[in-house]
Amino acid sequence: MSQKRDQLKRLKEVSELAFNSELTRLAEIKREEEPFRARMREIDQARSERAATLTAADGFDMASLMGADRIWDRWARQEKRKAMMALAKLAERRETQLERTRKAFGKKDALDRLAERDVSKR
């Protein structure tokens, strides 16, 4: 019986390591997302600031008259689209990793329960 307990203990330790490893990978993906989210916030903030500037402006705005606003707006949309595409790819990776993490948790949880039952039988 002691040999089975030792095996169960080792399996439990391995499952905890696997679960922690999967959690780490999931956290890494979340960290990879942040620069893209920050970029989108920056673009939205700049658009809001420009809109406020135009609303408060008295008279003519040279950037608007010369078409620079339209060019900048097109650029900002493209940059935001790039960030959104990168986030979509990361979201796909995150979902795959989340499934792996769930499976690792399920194995860990099952082994934890087996170990608890084994302890309570003593």
A tleap script that builds the chain and sets N, CA, C and O, in Angstrom:
source leaprc.protein.ff14SB
mol = sequence {
  NMET SER GLN LYS ARG ASP GLN LEU LYS ARG
  LEU LYS GLU VAL SER GLU LEU ALA PHE ASN
  SER GLU LEU THR ARG LEU ALA GLU ILE LYS
  ARG GLU GLU GLU PRO PHE ARG ALA ARG MET
  ARG GLU ILE ASP GLN ALA ARG SER GLU ARG
  ALA ALA THR LEU THR ALA ALA ASP GLY PHE
  ASP MET ALA SER LEU MET GLY ALA ASP ARG
  ILE TRP ASP ARG TRP ALA ARG GLN GLU LYS
  ARG LYS ALA MET MET ALA LEU ALA LYS LEU
  ALA GLU ARG ARG GLU THR GLN LEU GLU ARG
  THR ARG LYS ALA PHE GLY LYS LYS ASP ALA
  LEU ASP ARG LEU ALA GLU ARG ASP VAL SER
  LYS CARG
}
set mol.1.N position { 0.822 -1.197 0.000 }
set mol.1.CA position { 0.000 0.000 0.000 }
set mol.1.C position { 0.865 1.259 0.000 }
set mol.1.O position { 0.494 2.273 -0.592 }
set mol.2.N position { 2.015 1.191 0.664 }
set mol.2.CA position { 2.906 2.337 0.739 }
set mol.2.C position { 3.439 2.701 -0.641 }
set mol.2.O position { 3.640 3.878 -0.942 }
set mol.3.N position { 3.666 1.696 -1.476 }
set mol.3.CA position { 4.161 1.951 -2.822 }
set mol.3.C position { 3.107 2.721 -3.633 }
set mol.3.O position { 3.449 3.626 -4.394 }
set mol.4.N position { 1.845 2.367 -3.472 }
set mol.4.CA position { 0.766 3.078 -4.177 }
set mol.4.C position { 0.671 4.526 -3.702 }
set mol.4.O position { 0.446 5.438 -4.498 }
set mol.5.N position { 0.844 4.726 -2.398 }
set mol.5.CA position { 0.827 6.095 -1.860 }
set mol.5.C position { 1.965 6.917 -2.449 }
set mol.5.O position { 1.782 8.077 -2.819 }
set mol.6.N position { 3.128 6.312 -2.529 }
set mol.6.CA position { 4.284 7.012 -3.098 }
set mol.6.C position { 4.037 7.368 -4.564 }
set mol.6.O position { 4.355 8.472 -5.006 }
set mol.7.N position { 3.472 6.432 -5.305 }
set mol.7.CA position { 3.156 6.699 -6.708 }
set mol.7.C position { 2.131 7.824 -6.830 }
set mol.7.O position { 2.263 8.714 -7.670 }
set mol.8.N position { 1.124 7.768 -5.992 }
set mol.8.CA position { 0.086 8.805 -6.001 }
set mol.8.C position { 0.684 10.162 -5.646 }
set mol.8.O position { 0.344 11.184 -6.243 }
set mol.9.N position { 1.570 10.152 -4.674 }
set mol.9.CA position { 2.219 11.405 -4.271 }
set mol.9.C position { 3.042 11.980 -5.429 }
set mol.9.O position { 2.994 13.182 -5.694 }
set mol.10.N position { 3.795 11.117 -6.117 }
set mol.10.CA position { 4.591 11.579 -7.260 }
set mol.10.C position { 3.700 12.085 -8.389 }
set mol.10.O position { 3.983 13.116 -8.998 }
set mol.11.N position { 2.627 11.356 -8.661 }
set mol.11.CA position { 1.688 11.794 -9.695 }
set mol.11.C position { 1.066 13.146 -9.348 }
set mol.11.O position { 0.891 14.009 -10.209 }
set mol.12.N position { 0.742 13.306 -8.085 }
set mol.12.CA position { 0.167 14.572 -7.629 }
set mol.12.C position { 1.163 15.712 -7.820 }
set mol.12.O position { 0.788 16.791 -8.278 }
set mol.13.N position { 2.414 15.482 -7.476 }
set mol.13.CA position { 3.455 16.505 -7.644 }
set mol.13.C position { 3.642 16.859 -9.114 }
set mol.13.O position { 3.774 18.034 -9.458 }
set mol.14.N position { 3.652 15.857 -9.977 }
set mol.14.CA position { 3.804 16.089 -11.415 }
set mol.14.C position { 2.616 16.874 -11.951 }
set mol.14.O position { 2.780 17.784 -12.764 }
set mol.15.N position { 1.427 16.521 -11.496 }
set mol.15.CA position { 0.234 17.226 -11.979 }
set mol.15.C position { 0.236 18.688 -11.523 }
set mol.15.O position { -0.219 19.562 -12.261 }
set mol.16.N position { 0.734 18.956 -10.335 }
set mol.16.CA position { 0.835 20.337 -9.863 }
set mol.16.C position { 1.842 21.129 -10.694 }
set mol.16.O position { 1.608 22.287 -11.038 }
set mol.17.N position { 2.957 20.491 -11.008 }
set mol.17.CA position { 3.959 21.150 -11.846 }
set mol.17.C position { 3.401 21.434 -13.240 }
set mol.17.O position { 3.611 22.513 -13.795 }
set mol.18.N position { 2.696 20.465 -13.792 }
set mol.18.CA position { 2.113 20.642 -15.127 }
set mol.18.C position { 1.088 21.769 -15.109 }
set mol.18.O position { 1.049 22.596 -16.020 }
set mol.19.N position { 0.268 21.797 -14.082 }
set mol.19.CA position { -0.742 22.847 -13.968 }
set mol.19.C position { -0.088 24.218 -13.844 }
set mol.19.O position { -0.498 25.169 -14.510 }
set mol.20.N position { 0.920 24.317 -12.998 }
set mol.20.CA position { 1.622 25.596 -12.835 }
set mol.20.C position { 2.305 26.027 -14.134 }
set mol.20.O position { 2.350 27.216 -14.453 }
set mol.21.N position { 2.826 25.075 -14.867 }
set mol.21.CA position { 3.456 25.374 -16.151 }
set mol.21.C position { 2.423 25.924 -17.139 }
set mol.21.O position { 2.693 26.895 -17.845 }
set mol.22.N position { 1.269 25.316 -17.186 }
set mol.22.CA position { 0.204 25.786 -18.087 }
set mol.22.C position { -0.296 27.174 -17.667 }
set mol.22.O position { -0.588 28.019 -18.513 }
set mol.23.N position { -0.389 27.394 -16.366 }
set mol.23.CA position { -0.789 28.724 -15.888 }
set mol.23.C position { 0.229 29.784 -16.291 }
set mol.23.O position { -0.135 30.901 -16.660 }
set mol.24.N position { 1.502 29.425 -16.218 }
set mol.24.CA position { 2.566 30.351 -16.604 }
set mol.24.C position { 2.452 30.710 -18.084 }
set mol.24.O position { 2.582 31.875 -18.461 }
set mol.25.N position { 2.212 29.710 -18.908 }
set mol.25.CA position { 2.046 29.971 -20.344 }
set mol.25.C position { 0.846 30.879 -20.604 }
set mol.25.O position { 0.903 31.760 -21.462 }
set mol.26.N position { -0.216 30.665 -19.875 }
set mol.26.CA position { -1.402 31.502 -20.026 }
set mol.26.C position { -1.094 32.948 -19.627 }
set mol.26.O position { -1.530 33.884 -20.298 }
set mol.27.N position { -0.354 33.127 -18.555 }
set mol.27.CA position { 0.031 34.467 -18.104 }
set mol.27.C position { 0.942 35.157 -19.129 }
set mol.27.O position { 0.853 36.368 -19.329 }
set mol.28.N position { 1.812 34.379 -19.769 }
set mol.28.CA position { 2.691 34.950 -20.788 }
set mol.28.C position { 1.882 35.498 -21.963 }
set mol.28.O position { 2.193 36.564 -22.493 }
set mol.29.N position { 0.866 34.779 -22.357 }
set mol.29.CA position { 0.011 35.244 -23.455 }
set mol.29.C position { -0.694 36.531 -23.050 }
set mol.29.O position { -0.795 37.465 -23.846 }
set mol.30.N position { -1.176 36.580 -21.829 }
set mol.30.CA position { -1.838 37.811 -21.342 }
set mol.30.C position { -0.867 38.989 -21.382 }
set mol.30.O position { -1.253 40.099 -21.749 }
set mol.31.N position { 0.390 38.753 -21.006 }
set mol.31.CA position { 1.401 39.821 -21.055 }
set mol.31.C position { 1.672 40.260 -22.497 }
set mol.31.O position { 1.906 41.440 -22.756 }
set mol.32.N position { 1.640 39.321 -23.421 }
set mol.32.CA position { 1.855 39.658 -24.829 }
set mol.32.C position { 0.734 40.546 -25.377 }
set mol.32.O position { 0.952 41.335 -26.296 }
set mol.33.N position { -0.440 40.414 -24.817 }
set mol.33.CA position { -1.589 41.204 -25.288 }
set mol.33.C position { -1.488 42.677 -24.892 }
set mol.33.O position { -1.978 43.545 -25.614 }
set mol.34.N position { -0.870 42.959 -23.774 }
set mol.34.CA position { -0.908 44.307 -23.207 }
set mol.34.C position { -0.373 45.403 -24.130 }
set mol.34.O position { -1.010 46.452 -24.227 }
set mol.35.N position { 0.755 45.221 -24.811 }
set mol.35.CA position { 1.210 46.307 -25.696 }
set mol.35.C position { 0.192 46.654 -26.787 }
set mol.35.O position { 0.047 47.819 -27.156 }
set mol.36.N position { -0.497 45.659 -27.293 }
set mol.36.CA position { -1.494 45.912 -28.331 }
set mol.36.C position { -2.716 46.631 -27.763 }
set mol.36.O position { -3.279 47.519 -28.403 }
set mol.37.N position { -3.116 46.241 -26.563 }
set mol.37.CA position { -4.229 46.933 -25.904 }
set mol.37.C position { -3.843 48.387 -25.591 }
set mol.37.O position { -4.652 49.301 -25.747 }
set mol.38.N position { -2.603 48.580 -25.152 }
set mol.38.CA position { -2.118 49.933 -24.858 }
set mol.38.C position { -2.094 50.775 -26.132 }
set mol.38.O position { -2.464 51.949 -26.112 }
set mol.39.N position { -1.664 50.183 -27.222 }
set mol.39.CA position { -1.622 50.904 -28.502 }
set mol.39.C position { -3.023 51.344 -28.911 }
set mol.39.O position { -3.208 52.473 -29.368 }
set mol.40.N position { -3.994 50.479 -28.755 }
set mol.40.CA position { -5.373 50.832 -29.097 }
set mol.40.C position { -5.890 51.955 -28.205 }
set mol.40.O position { -6.586 52.854 -28.676 }
set mol.41.N position { -5.552 51.906 -26.919 }
set mol.41.CA position { -5.965 52.981 -26.005 }
set mol.41.C position { -5.322 54.302 -26.405 }
set mol.41.O position { -5.977 55.343 -26.380 }
set mol.42.N position { -4.040 54.266 -26.774 }
set mol.42.CA position { -3.343 55.487 -27.209 }
set mol.42.C position { -4.011 56.106 -28.429 }
set mol.42.O position { -4.216 57.319 -28.486 }
set mol.43.N position { -4.344 55.278 -29.394 }
set mol.43.CA position { -4.988 55.763 -30.616 }
set mol.43.C position { -6.352 56.357 -30.293 }
set mol.43.O position { -6.693 57.435 -30.778 }
set mol.44.N position { -7.129 55.658 -29.476 }
set mol.44.CA position { -8.451 56.178 -29.095 }
set mol.44.C position { -8.330 57.500 -28.348 }
set mol.44.O position { -9.113 58.423 -28.570 }
set mol.45.N position { -7.337 57.582 -27.456 }
set mol.45.CA position { -7.115 58.811 -26.696 }
set mol.45.C position { -6.729 59.954 -27.631 }
set mol.45.O position { -7.238 61.066 -27.491 }
set mol.46.N position { -5.837 59.692 -28.578 }
set mol.46.CA position { -5.411 60.727 -29.526 }
set mol.46.C position { -6.587 61.192 -30.382 }
set mol.46.O position { -6.713 62.383 -30.668 }
set mol.47.N position { -7.431 60.276 -30.782 }
set mol.47.CA position { -8.619 60.651 -31.564 }
set mol.47.C position { -9.554 61.532 -30.739 }
set mol.47.O position { -10.081 62.530 -31.232 }
set mol.48.N position { -9.749 61.155 -29.493 }
set mol.48.CA position { -10.614 61.946 -28.615 }
set mol.48.C position { -10.047 63.349 -28.410 }
set mol.48.O position { -10.776 64.339 -28.455 }
set mol.49.N position { -8.745 63.416 -28.186 }
set mol.49.CA position { -8.103 64.719 -27.981 }
set mol.49.C position { -8.212 65.589 -29.234 }
set mol.49.O position { -8.458 66.792 -29.144 }
set mol.50.N position { -8.028 64.975 -30.395 }
set mol.50.CA position { -8.133 65.745 -31.640 }
set mol.50.C position { -9.561 66.234 -31.864 }
set mol.50.O position { -9.769 67.367 -32.299 }
set mol.51.N position { -10.531 65.398 -31.574 }
set mol.51.CA position { -11.935 65.797 -31.713 }
set mol.51.C position { -12.252 66.951 -30.766 }
set mol.51.O position { -12.962 67.884 -31.142 }
set mol.52.N position { -11.732 66.895 -29.547 }
set mol.52.CA position { -11.965 67.970 -28.585 }
set mol.52.C position { -11.305 69.257 -29.049 }
set mol.52.O position { -11.863 70.343 -28.890 }
set mol.53.N position { -10.115 69.132 -29.624 }
set mol.53.CA position { -9.406 70.302 -30.136 }
set mol.53.C position { -10.192 70.956 -31.268 }
set mol.53.O position { -10.322 72.179 -31.315 }
set mol.54.N position { -10.710 70.147 -32.168 }
set mol.54.CA position { -11.490 70.683 -33.294 }
set mol.54.C position { -12.786 71.329 -32.822 }
set mol.54.O position { -13.219 72.342 -33.373 }
set mol.55.N position { -13.395 70.749 -31.814 }
set mol.55.CA position { -14.645 71.293 -31.285 }
set mol.55.C position { -14.396 72.640 -30.619 }
set mol.55.O position { -15.205 73.559 -30.743 }
set mol.56.N position { -13.282 72.754 -29.917 }
set mol.56.CA position { -12.977 73.982 -29.183 }
set mol.56.C position { -12.315 75.046 -30.063 }
set mol.56.O position { -12.184 76.197 -29.646 }
set mol.57.N position { -11.902 74.674 -31.265 }
set mol.57.CA position { -11.157 75.606 -32.116 }
set mol.57.C position { -12.042 76.743 -32.624 }
set mol.57.O position { -13.194 76.543 -33.008 }
set mol.58.N position { -11.472 77.916 -32.612 }
set mol.58.CA position { -12.131 79.082 -33.199 }
set mol.58.C position { -11.528 79.286 -34.585 }
set mol.58.O position { -10.310 79.405 -34.720 }
set mol.59.N position { -12.340 79.324 -35.573 }
set mol.59.CA position { -11.826 79.593 -36.911 }
set mol.59.C position { -11.382 78.333 -37.616 }
set mol.59.O position { -11.918 77.247 -37.391 }
set mol.60.N position { -10.393 78.499 -38.473 }
set mol.60.CA position { -9.942 77.414 -39.331 }
set mol.60.C position { -8.833 76.602 -38.674 }
set mol.60.O position { -8.020 77.125 -37.912 }
set mol.61.N position { -8.824 75.338 -38.982 }
set mol.61.CA position { -7.775 74.450 -38.502 }
set mol.61.C position { -6.954 74.019 -39.719 }
set mol.61.O position { -7.478 73.363 -40.619 }
set mol.62.N position { -5.683 74.382 -39.749 }
set mol.62.CA position { -4.831 74.135 -40.909 }
set mol.62.C position { -4.693 72.640 -41.226 }
set mol.62.O position { -4.742 72.246 -42.391 }
set mol.63.N position { -4.523 71.825 -40.208 }
set mol.63.CA position { -4.369 70.384 -40.446 }
set mol.63.C position { -5.610 69.826 -41.123 }
set mol.63.O position { -5.524 68.992 -42.024 }
set mol.64.N position { -6.754 70.297 -40.675 }
set mol.64.CA position { -8.002 69.843 -41.268 }
set mol.64.C position { -8.154 70.357 -42.695 }
set mol.64.O position { -8.559 69.616 -43.591 }
set mol.65.N position { -7.825 71.633 -42.899 }
set mol.65.CA position { -7.950 72.230 -44.231 }
set mol.65.C position { -7.009 71.588 -45.245 }
set mol.65.O position { -7.374 71.434 -46.410 }
set mol.66.N position { -5.821 71.215 -44.826 }
set mol.66.CA position { -4.830 70.646 -45.746 }
set mol.66.C position { -5.013 69.141 -45.945 }
set mol.66.O position { -4.298 68.539 -46.746 }
set mol.67.N position { -5.944 68.533 -45.241 }
set mol.67.CA position { -6.199 67.103 -45.400 }
set mol.67.C position { -5.353 66.217 -44.515 }
set mol.67.O position { -5.430 64.992 -44.609 }
set mol.68.N position { -4.547 66.813 -43.659 }
set mol.68.CA position { -3.686 66.015 -42.780 }
set mol.68.C position { -4.516 65.193 -41.797 }
set mol.68.O position { -4.124 64.086 -41.430 }
set mol.69.N position { -5.654 65.726 -41.371 }
set mol.69.CA position { -6.509 64.972 -40.450 }
set mol.69.C position { -6.996 63.673 -41.083 }
set mol.69.O position { -7.015 62.625 -40.436 }
set mol.70.N position { -7.387 63.751 -42.349 }
set mol.70.CA position { -7.870 62.546 -43.033 }
set mol.70.C position { -6.746 61.513 -43.169 }
set mol.70.O position { -6.957 60.316 -42.972 }
set mol.71.N position { -5.572 61.991 -43.502 }
set mol.71.CA position { -4.425 61.077 -43.636 }
set mol.71.C position { -4.093 60.449 -42.289 }
set mol.71.O position { -3.869 59.242 -42.197 }
set mol.72.N position { -4.060 61.273 -41.244 }
set mol.72.CA position { -3.763 60.765 -39.904 }
set mol.72.C position { -4.843 59.780 -39.457 }
set mol.72.O position { -4.535 58.744 -38.867 }
set mol.73.N position { -6.104 60.102 -39.738 }
set mol.73.CA position { -7.204 59.228 -39.337 }
set mol.73.C position { -7.098 57.873 -40.045 }
set mol.73.O position { -7.337 56.831 -39.433 }
set mol.74.N position { -6.746 57.889 -41.308 }
set mol.74.CA position { -6.567 56.640 -42.060 }
set mol.74.C position { -5.429 55.823 -41.437 }
set mol.74.O position { -5.547 54.613 -41.245 }
set mol.75.N position { -4.324 56.512 -41.127 }
set mol.75.CA position { -3.196 55.845 -40.484 }
set mol.75.C position { -3.605 55.254 -39.137 }
set mol.75.O position { -3.254 54.119 -38.815 }
set mol.76.N position { -4.352 56.035 -38.352 }
set mol.76.CA position { -4.779 55.575 -37.032 }
set mol.76.C position { -5.684 54.346 -37.150 }
set mol.76.O position { -5.565 53.410 -36.359 }
set mol.77.N position { -6.579 54.345 -38.127 }
set mol.77.CA position { -7.443 53.178 -38.336 }
set mol.77.C position { -6.619 51.947 -38.707 }
set mol.77.O position { -6.881 50.847 -38.220 }
set mol.78.N position { -5.622 52.140 -39.573 }
set mol.78.CA position { -4.761 51.018 -39.967 }
set mol.78.C position { -3.976 50.476 -38.773 }
set mol.78.O position { -3.869 49.263 -38.594 }
set mol.79.N position { -3.435 51.372 -37.965 }
set mol.79.CA position { -2.688 50.949 -36.779 }
set mol.79.C position { -3.585 50.198 -35.801 }
set mol.79.O position { -3.180 49.192 -35.218 }
set mol.80.N position { -4.785 50.688 -35.630 }
set mol.80.CA position { -5.720 50.032 -34.716 }
set mol.80.C position { -6.114 48.660 -35.269 }
set mol.80.O position { -6.229 47.689 -34.520 }
set mol.81.N position { -6.315 48.592 -36.564 }
set mol.81.CA position { -6.641 47.313 -37.199 }
set mol.81.C position { -5.505 46.307 -37.003 }
set mol.81.O position { -5.758 45.136 -36.720 }
set mol.82.N position { -4.265 46.754 -37.150 }
set mol.82.CA position { -3.113 45.868 -36.935 }
set mol.82.C position { -3.106 45.338 -35.501 }
set mol.82.O position { -2.874 44.153 -35.263 }
set mol.83.N position { -3.362 46.233 -34.558 }
set mol.83.CA position { -3.381 45.829 -33.148 }
set mol.83.C position { -4.510 44.834 -32.885 }
set mol.83.O position { -4.342 43.866 -32.144 }
set mol.84.N position { -5.653 45.085 -33.499 }
set mol.84.CA position { -6.792 44.183 -33.317 }
set mol.84.C position { -6.506 42.806 -33.927 }
set mol.84.O position { -6.897 41.784 -33.362 }
set mol.85.N position { -5.832 42.780 -35.068 }
set mol.85.CA position { -5.482 41.495 -35.686 }
set mol.85.C position { -4.500 40.719 -34.799 }
set mol.85.O position { -4.627 39.508 -34.621 }
set mol.86.N position { -3.537 41.431 -34.259 }
set mol.86.CA position { -2.581 40.780 -33.358 }
set mol.86.C position { -3.294 40.231 -32.126 }
set mol.86.O position { -2.999 39.127 -31.669 }
set mol.87.N position { -4.231 41.005 -31.597 }
set mol.87.CA position { -4.994 40.544 -30.436 }
set mol.87.C position { -5.854 39.339 -30.785 }
set mol.87.O position { -6.017 38.436 -29.964 }
set mol.88.N position { -6.403 39.315 -31.986 }
set mol.88.CA position { -7.214 38.169 -32.404 }
set mol.88.C position { -6.362 36.899 -32.462 }
set mol.88.O position { -6.801 35.832 -32.033 }
set mol.89.N position { -5.151 37.019 -32.991 }
set mol.89.CA position { -4.257 35.861 -33.035 }
set mol.89.C position { -3.890 35.403 -31.630 }
set mol.89.O position { -3.837 34.207 -31.342 }
set mol.90.N position { -3.639 36.373 -30.766 }
set mol.90.CA position { -3.318 36.024 -29.381 }
set mol.90.C position { -4.523 35.413 -28.671 }
set mol.90.O position { -4.365 34.526 -27.833 }
set mol.91.N position { -5.710 35.878 -28.997 }
set mol.91.CA position { -6.924 35.322 -28.390 }
set mol.91.C position { -7.086 33.856 -28.780 }
set mol.91.O position { -7.515 33.032 -27.972 }
set mol.92.N position { -6.743 33.545 -30.008 }
set mol.92.CA position { -6.806 32.155 -30.458 }
set mol.92.C position { -5.811 31.307 -29.664 }
set mol.92.O position { -6.146 30.220 -29.193 }
set mol.93.N position { -4.590 31.813 -29.522 }
set mol.93.CA position { -3.588 31.100 -28.717 }
set mol.93.C position { -4.040 30.971 -27.270 }
set mol.93.O position { -3.852 29.930 -26.641 }
set mol.94.N position { -4.647 32.054 -26.740 }
set mol.94.CA position { -5.100 32.041 -25.349 }
set mol.94.C position { -6.176 30.979 -25.142 }
set mol.94.O position { -6.163 30.277 -24.131 }
set mol.95.N position { -7.105 30.855 -26.089 }
set mol.95.CA position { -8.162 29.852 -25.954 }
set mol.95.C position { -7.597 28.431 -25.970 }
set mol.95.O position { -8.026 27.576 -25.196 }
set mol.96.N position { -6.639 28.192 -26.851 }
set mol.96.CA position { -5.984 26.881 -26.898 }
set mol.96.C position { -5.266 26.612 -25.580 }
set mol.96.O position { -5.354 25.517 -25.025 }
set mol.97.N position { -4.551 27.626 -25.085 }
set mol.97.CA position { -3.827 27.471 -23.828 }
set mol.97.C position { -4.792 27.318 -22.658 }
set mol.97.O position { -4.520 26.559 -21.727 }
set mol.98.N position { -5.899 28.018 -22.695 }
set mol.98.CA position { -6.887 27.910 -21.625 }
set mol.98.C position { -7.430 26.488 -21.544 }
set mol.98.O position { -7.648 25.962 -20.453 }
set mol.99.N position { -7.645 25.872 -22.694 }
set mol.99.CA position { -8.114 24.481 -22.706 }
set mol.99.C position { -7.061 23.556 -22.106 }
set mol.99.O position { -7.392 22.650 -21.341 }
set mol.100.N position { -5.802 23.778 -22.447 }
set mol.100.CA position { -4.723 22.977 -21.852 }
set mol.100.C position { -4.665 23.173 -20.344 }
set mol.100.O position { -4.459 22.221 -19.591 }
set mol.101.N position { -4.848 24.407 -19.913 }
set mol.101.CA position { -4.808 24.711 -18.484 }
set mol.101.C position { -5.971 24.038 -17.763 }
set mol.101.O position { -5.805 23.516 -16.661 }
set mol.102.N position { -7.128 24.052 -18.376 }
set mol.102.CA position { -8.300 23.374 -17.776 }
set mol.102.C position { -8.051 21.879 -17.615 }
set mol.102.O position { -8.361 21.291 -16.579 }
set mol.103.N position { -7.486 21.275 -18.658 }
set mol.103.CA position { -7.192 19.835 -18.576 }
set mol.103.C position { -6.172 19.551 -17.475 }
set mol.103.O position { -6.325 18.599 -16.709 }
set mol.104.N position { -5.144 20.371 -17.402 }
set mol.104.CA position { -4.127 20.181 -16.361 }
set mol.104.C position { -4.753 20.350 -14.977 }
set mol.104.O position { -4.422 19.618 -14.044 }
set mol.105.N position { -5.663 21.324 -14.850 }
set mol.105.CA position { -6.339 21.510 -13.564 }
set mol.105.C position { -7.203 20.296 -13.237 }
set mol.105.O position { -7.225 19.838 -12.094 }
set mol.106.N position { -7.910 19.778 -14.229 }
set mol.106.CA position { -8.755 18.602 -13.996 }
set mol.106.C position { -7.944 17.420 -13.499 }
set mol.106.O position { -8.362 16.723 -12.574 }
set mol.107.N position { -6.788 17.189 -14.105 }
set mol.107.CA position { -5.926 16.095 -13.662 }
set mol.107.C position { -5.422 16.339 -12.250 }
set mol.107.O position { -5.418 15.434 -11.415 }
set mol.108.N position { -4.997 17.567 -11.988 }
set mol.108.CA position { -4.497 17.915 -10.660 }
set mol.108.C position { -5.598 17.737 -9.619 }
set mol.108.O position { -5.368 17.175 -8.548 }
set mol.109.N position { -6.783 18.216 -9.939 }
set mol.109.CA position { -7.912 18.124 -9.010 }
set mol.109.C position { -8.267 16.665 -8.728 }
set mol.109.O position { -8.523 16.295 -7.582 }
set mol.110.N position { -8.282 15.844 -9.766 }
set mol.110.CA position { -8.606 14.425 -9.575 }
set mol.110.C position { -7.575 13.753 -8.673 }
set mol.110.O position { -7.924 12.981 -7.780 }
set mol.111.N position { -6.311 14.057 -8.916 }
set mol.111.CA position { -5.271 13.454 -8.074 }
set mol.111.C position { -5.312 13.991 -6.650 }
set mol.111.O position { -5.035 13.253 -5.704 }
set mol.112.N position { -5.655 15.266 -6.486 }
set mol.112.CA position { -5.816 15.823 -5.138 }
set mol.112.C position { -6.927 15.086 -4.388 }
set mol.112.O position { -6.791 14.771 -3.206 }
set mol.113.N position { -8.012 14.821 -5.084 }
set mol.113.CA position { -9.138 14.121 -4.440 }
set mol.113.C position { -8.772 12.686 -4.092 }
set mol.113.O position { -9.132 12.181 -3.030 }
set mol.114.N position { -8.052 12.039 -4.999 }
set mol.114.CA position { -7.599 10.682 -4.696 }
set mol.114.C position { -6.677 10.677 -3.475 }
set mol.114.O position { -6.786 9.804 -2.613 }
set mol.115.N position { -5.790 11.634 -3.407 }
set mol.115.CA position { -4.875 11.715 -2.268 }
set mol.115.C position { -5.636 11.992 -0.971 }
set mol.115.O position { -5.304 11.441 0.079 }
set mol.116.N position { -6.649 12.840 -1.047 }
set mol.116.CA position { -7.460 13.102 0.150 }
set mol.116.C position { -8.180 11.842 0.608 }
set mol.116.O position { -8.232 11.551 1.803 }
set mol.117.N position { -8.729 11.104 -0.330 }
set mol.117.CA position { -9.426 9.870 0.018 }
set mol.117.C position { -8.471 8.871 0.623 }
set mol.117.O position { -8.815 8.156 1.564 }
set mol.118.N position { -7.259 8.825 0.074 }
set mol.118.CA position { -6.247 7.898 0.573 }
set mol.118.C position { -5.862 8.262 2.009 }
set mol.118.O position { -5.682 7.383 2.852 }
set mol.119.N position { -5.738 9.555 2.279 }
set mol.119.CA position { -5.382 10.012 3.625 }
set mol.119.C position { -6.514 9.706 4.605 }
set mol.119.O position { -6.266 9.292 5.738 }
set mol.120.N position { -7.752 9.910 4.166 }
set mol.120.CA position { -8.873 9.698 5.084 }
set mol.120.C position { -9.121 8.227 5.369 }
set mol.120.O position { -9.781 7.902 6.356 }
set mol.121.N position { -8.610 7.324 4.532 }
set mol.121.CA position { -8.765 5.874 4.757 }
set mol.121.C position { -7.839 5.356 5.831 }
set mol.121.O position { -8.081 4.297 6.410 }
set mol.122.N position { -6.782 6.093 6.101 }
set mol.122.CA position { -5.794 5.612 7.088 }
set mol.122.C position { -6.346 5.505 8.447 }
set mol.122.O position { -5.635 5.117 9.374 }
savepdb mol mol.pdb
quit
